Amino acid sequence: MLRCNPRRFARRRAGLALVALLAFATAAPAQVQRNFPQNALRGEIAFTDPPEVRLNGSGARLAPGLRLRGPDNLLLVSGAVAGLQARVLYTVDTLGLVKDVWILRNDEATGLWPATPLEAQQWRFDPAAQLWSRP
């Protein structure tokens, strides 16, 4: 005597898979606020021939330990973005090499952020809200 009907089990498993798929498909991916360090500066970057880049119109070099994050906050390799020009936030290391780069989304690019170290010294930063304000 067969206790488990294979057809009924397959239908139940397919139904559960459909419910799980619909639950994940209907949840819209939220745009979470990314936290940027206070020492990050705003700029325009053009990835020409990595590790060489054009940062704010002048030549710069990427650090060997570069952390490059896309608009979705996922890590990217510099070779994958060759030829890309974007608005970014970036940090530099003690040697002047570009160490961290965040490619900005449109909503992040419209906010106020200092472009030079002098502006960063004169403005006020609220780390909780990730907002800069001019005095």
ABEGO torsion letter per residue (X at the ends): XBABBAAAAAAAAAAAAAAAAAAAAABBBBBBBBBBBAABBBBBBBBABOABBBBGGBBBBBBAABBBBBAAGBBBBAAAABGBBBBBBBBBBAAGBBABBBBBBAAAAABBBBABAAAAAABBBBAAAGBBBBX
